[in-house]
Amino acid sequence: MKSLKRIFIYTFLSLAAIVSIFPFLWMLVSITNKSVDVTQGRLLPGTHLIENMKTLFATVDIVPALANSAIIAVITTVLTLLLASLAGYGFEIHRSRGKDIVFNILLLSMMIPFAAIMVPLYRMFGSISDTAPLIGIDSLGAVILPTATTAFFIFFFRQNTKMFPKDLVEAGRIDGLSELGVFFRIYMPTMKTTYAAAAIITFMNSWNNYLWPLVILQSPEKRTIPLLISNLGSSYSPDYGVIMSAIVIATLPTALVFFLMQKHFVAGMMGSVKG
């Protein structure tokens, strides 16, 4: 009976793995085929990889788009980790009468869809475009600021901070550390798995962000990689081999970040404070 149950579990897991991996494998095969082969669902590797890559780099400026996405994703990730962890640490460690009320209001903001605040955000950034062009319309700063931190990550860090040994905070204070000293020298190193999990999620969300950059960015040289791929697919006769090549290149940074931090990802999501 146990053997039969084990066979069923492994069969189910194998099928789930195949279903999960198949789109990525099909994408890798597609970059080696012509556009007509991709549309016909060819599942065998072809001989047009170099041709597709040459066409991609000759058709669009993919390097500036990758650079823009990298700048936005890195800065957004750093700001999110710093601000959200500071807020989560403060909500959990420090005592205040009104902190739970403020925290609950913050959680309620998660119920507001981004589309509902997109127009007010656009008008706000438009009103400061002349006085602060670095964070005005058609700037990378305008893409970064609205996503610099979110209520979800403040909640995420607060929940993980519940497992943080409070005795370490008291010990740091006794040793003469300031509150920021306790945070940077004790809290951050101890919570590195939580930071790793948040970094992966934030980087992927920022790298793949499409709607807000589409609205706020206007110049072709400011385009991010999702916008560039979208433009490739919106032509009258899209070359799917070239599009798949762009998608593979766009996928590599997020895959690299995940594989570098995957050791800490599961522990961070489960609330562990040990590396």
C-alpha positions as CSV (number, residue, x, y, z in Angstrom):
1,M,0.0,0.0,0.0
2,K,2.8,2.4,0.9
3,S,4.6,1.5,-2.4
4,L,1.5,2.2,-4.4
5,K,1.0,5.6,-2.6
6,R,4.6,6.5,-3.2
7,I,4.3,5.6,-6.9
8,F,1.2,7.8,-7.2
9,I,3.0,10.7,-5.4
10,Y,6.1,10.5,-7.6
11,T,4.0,10.2,-10.8
12,F,2.0,13.3,-9.9
13,L,5.1,15.3,-9.0
14,S,6.8,14.2,-12.2
15,L,3.8,15.3,-14.3
16,A,3.6,18.6,-12.4
17,A,7.3,19.2,-13.1
18,I,6.9,18.5,-16.8
19,V,3.9,20.9,-17.0
20,S,5.9,23.6,-15.2
21,I,9.1,23.2,-17.2
22,F,7.5,22.6,-20.7
23,P,6.9,26.3,-21.5
24,F,10.5,27.2,-20.8
25,L,11.8,24.3,-22.8
26,W,9.5,25.2,-25.7
27,M,10.8,28.7,-25.5
28,L,14.4,27.5,-25.7
29,V,13.5,25.3,-28.7
30,S,11.6,28.2,-30.4
31,I,14.6,30.5,-30.5
32,T,16.3,28.0,-32.9
33,N,13.4,27.9,-35.3
34,K,11.8,30.1,-37.9
35,S,8.7,32.1,-37.1
36,V,6.5,29.7,-39.2
37,D,7.9,26.7,-37.3
38,V,7.0,28.3,-34.0
39,T,3.4,29.1,-35.1
40,Q,3.1,25.4,-36.2
41,G,4.2,24.2,-32.8
42,R,7.5,22.6,-33.8
43,L,9.0,20.9,-30.8
44,L,12.4,20.0,-32.3
45,P,15.4,22.3,-32.3
46,G,16.2,24.1,-35.5
47,T,19.2,25.8,-37.1
48,H,18.1,29.5,-36.9
49,L,19.4,30.5,-33.5
50,I,22.2,32.8,-34.8
51,E,19.9,34.2,-37.5
52,N,17.2,35.1,-34.9
53,M,19.7,36.7,-32.6
54,K,21.2,38.8,-35.4
55,T,17.7,39.9,-36.5
56,L,16.9,40.8,-32.9
57,F,19.9,43.0,-32.3
58,A,19.5,44.6,-35.7
59,T,15.8,45.3,-35.2
60,V,15.7,46.8,-31.7
61,D,18.1,48.3,-29.2
62,I,17.8,45.6,-26.6
63,V,20.9,46.5,-24.5
64,P,19.5,50.0,-23.4
65,A,16.2,48.3,-22.5
66,L,18.0,45.7,-20.4
67,A,20.0,48.5,-18.8
68,N,16.8,50.4,-17.9
69,S,15.1,47.3,-16.5
70,A,18.3,46.5,-14.5
71,I,18.5,50.0,-13.0
72,I,14.8,50.1,-12.1
73,A,14.9,46.5,-10.6
74,V,18.1,47.0,-8.6
75,I,17.2,50.3,-7.1
76,T,13.6,49.2,-6.4
77,T,14.8,46.1,-4.7
78,V,17.3,48.0,-2.5
79,L,14.7,50.6,-1.5
80,T,12.1,48.0,-0.8
81,L,14.3,45.9,1.4
82,L,15.5,48.9,3.4
83,L,12.2,50.7,3.8
84,A,10.0,47.6,4.3
85,S,12.3,46.0,6.8
86,L,12.6,49.3,8.8
87,A,8.9,49.6,8.9
88,G,8.3,45.9,9.8
89,Y,11.0,46.1,12.5
90,G,9.5,49.3,13.9
91,F,5.9,47.9,14.0
92,E,7.0,44.7,15.8
93,I,9.8,45.8,18.1
94,H,8.6,49.2,19.3
95,R,5.5,49.7,21.4
96,S,2.9,52.3,20.7
97,R,-0.8,52.6,21.2
98,G,-1.7,53.4,17.7
99,K,0.7,51.2,15.8
100,D,-1.9,48.4,15.3
101,I,-4.4,50.9,13.9
102,V,-1.9,52.3,11.5
103,F,-0.8,48.8,10.5
104,N,-4.4,47.7,9.8
105,I,-5.0,50.8,7.7
106,L,-1.8,49.9,5.8
107,L,-3.1,46.4,5.2
108,L,-6.4,47.8,3.9
109,S,-4.4,49.6,1.2
110,M,-3.6,46.2,-0.3
111,M,-7.2,45.9,-1.3
112,I,-6.9,48.9,-3.6
113,P,-6.0,47.8,-7.2
114,F,-3.1,49.6,-8.8
115,A,-5.4,50.6,-11.8
116,A,-7.5,52.7,-9.3
117,I,-4.6,54.9,-8.3
118,M,-2.8,54.9,-11.7
119,V,-4.4,58.1,-13.0
120,P,-3.8,60.1,-9.7
121,L,-0.2,58.9,-9.7
122,Y,0.2,60.0,-13.3
123,R,-1.2,63.5,-12.6
124,M,1.0,63.8,-9.5
125,F,4.2,63.0,-11.4
126,G,3.0,65.2,-14.2
127,S,2.7,68.2,-11.8
128,I,6.3,67.8,-10.7
129,S,7.9,67.1,-14.1
130,D,9.1,70.7,-14.5
131,T,10.5,71.2,-11.0
132,A,11.9,67.6,-10.5
133,P,12.5,66.0,-13.9
134,L,14.4,63.1,-12.4
135,I,11.2,61.8,-10.9
136,G,8.7,63.3,-13.4
137,I,6.9,61.8,-16.4
138,D,9.2,59.9,-18.7
139,S,11.9,59.2,-16.1
140,L,13.1,56.0,-14.5
141,G,12.6,57.6,-11.1
142,A,8.8,57.8,-11.7
143,V,8.8,54.1,-12.3
144,I,10.8,53.3,-9.1
145,L,9.0,55.6,-6.5
146,P,5.5,54.1,-6.6
147,T,7.0,50.6,-6.1
148,A,9.8,51.5,-3.7
149,T,7.9,49.6,-1.0
150,T,4.5,48.0,-0.5
151,A,2.2,47.1,2.3
152,F,2.7,43.4,1.5
153,F,6.5,43.6,2.2
154,I,6.0,45.6,5.4
155,F,3.6,42.9,6.5
156,F,6.0,40.2,5.3
157,F,8.9,41.7,7.4
158,R,6.7,42.3,10.4
159,Q,5.5,38.6,10.5
160,N,9.1,37.4,10.1
161,T,10.3,39.8,12.8
162,K,7.9,38.0,15.3
163,M,10.4,35.1,15.2
164,F,13.4,37.4,15.8
165,P,15.0,37.0,19.3
166,K,14.0,40.1,21.2
167,D,16.8,39.5,23.6
168,L,19.3,40.4,20.9
169,V,17.7,43.9,20.7
170,E,18.0,44.4,24.5
171,A,21.6,43.1,24.4
172,G,22.5,45.5,21.7
173,R,21.0,48.4,23.6
174,I,22.9,47.4,26.8
175,D,26.1,47.4,24.7
176,G,25.4,51.0,23.7
177,L,24.1,50.5,20.2
178,S,21.6,53.0,18.9
179,E,18.3,51.8,17.4
180,L,19.8,52.1,13.9
181,G,22.9,50.3,15.1
182,V,20.8,47.4,16.4
183,F,18.9,47.3,13.1
184,F,21.9,47.3,10.8
185,R,24.4,45.3,12.9
186,I,22.1,42.7,14.6
187,Y,18.7,42.6,12.9
188,M,19.8,42.6,9.2
189,P,22.5,39.9,9.4
190,T,20.2,37.7,11.5
191,M,17.3,38.1,9.0
192,K,19.3,37.4,5.8
193,T,17.0,34.6,4.7
194,T,14.0,36.9,4.9
195,Y,15.9,39.6,2.9
196,A,16.8,37.0,0.3
197,A,13.2,35.9,-0.2
198,A,12.0,39.5,-0.4
199,A,14.8,40.4,-2.8
200,I,13.8,37.6,-5.2
201,I,10.2,38.6,-5.2
202,T,10.8,42.3,-5.5
203,F,13.4,41.9,-8.3
204,M,11.1,39.7,-10.3
205,N,8.1,41.9,-9.9
206,S,10.1,45.0,-10.8
207,W,11.8,43.4,-13.8
208,N,8.5,42.1,-15.2
209,N,6.6,45.3,-14.4
210,Y,4.6,46.3,-17.6
211,L,1.6,48.5,-16.9
212,W,3.1,51.4,-15.0
213,P,6.2,51.8,-17.2
214,L,3.9,51.7,-20.2
215,V,1.9,54.6,-18.8
216,I,4.7,56.8,-17.4
217,L,7.5,56.2,-20.0
218,Q,7.2,58.0,-23.3
219,S,10.7,58.1,-24.9
220,P,11.9,55.0,-26.9
221,E,15.3,55.2,-25.2
222,K,13.6,54.8,-21.7
223,R,11.8,51.6,-22.6
224,T,12.1,48.6,-20.3
225,I,12.5,45.1,-21.6
226,P,8.8,44.1,-21.2
227,L,7.8,47.2,-23.3
228,L,10.3,46.2,-25.9
229,I,9.0,42.7,-26.1
230,S,5.5,44.0,-26.3
231,N,6.4,46.2,-29.2
232,L,8.0,43.3,-31.0
233,G,4.8,41.3,-30.7
234,S,2.5,44.1,-31.8
235,S,3.9,44.5,-35.3
236,Y,1.8,43.5,-38.4
237,S,3.8,40.3,-39.0
238,P,5.6,39.4,-35.8
239,D,8.7,37.2,-36.1
240,Y,8.1,34.7,-33.2
241,G,11.6,33.3,-33.4
242,V,13.0,36.8,-32.7
243,I,10.3,37.4,-30.0
244,M,11.3,34.2,-28.3
245,S,14.9,35.2,-28.4
246,A,14.1,38.4,-26.7
247,I,12.1,36.6,-24.0
248,V,14.9,34.2,-23.3
249,I,17.4,37.1,-22.9
250,A,14.9,38.9,-20.6
251,T,14.4,35.7,-18.5
252,L,18.1,35.2,-17.8
253,P,18.6,37.9,-15.1
254,T,15.6,36.8,-13.1
255,A,16.6,33.2,-13.3
256,L,20.2,34.1,-12.3
257,V,18.9,36.0,-9.2
258,F,16.7,33.1,-8.2
259,F,19.4,30.5,-8.5
260,L,21.9,32.6,-6.6
261,M,19.5,33.0,-3.7
262,Q,17.4,29.9,-3.8
263,K,19.2,28.4,-0.8
264,H,17.7,31.1,1.4
265,F,14.3,31.5,-0.4
266,V,12.3,28.7,1.2
267,A,13.7,29.4,4.7
268,G,12.9,33.1,4.2
269,M,9.3,32.4,3.1
270,M,8.8,30.1,6.1
271,G,9.9,32.8,8.5
272,S,13.3,31.4,9.5
273,V,15.9,33.8,10.9
274,K,18.9,31.6,10.4
275,G,21.0,31.4,7.3
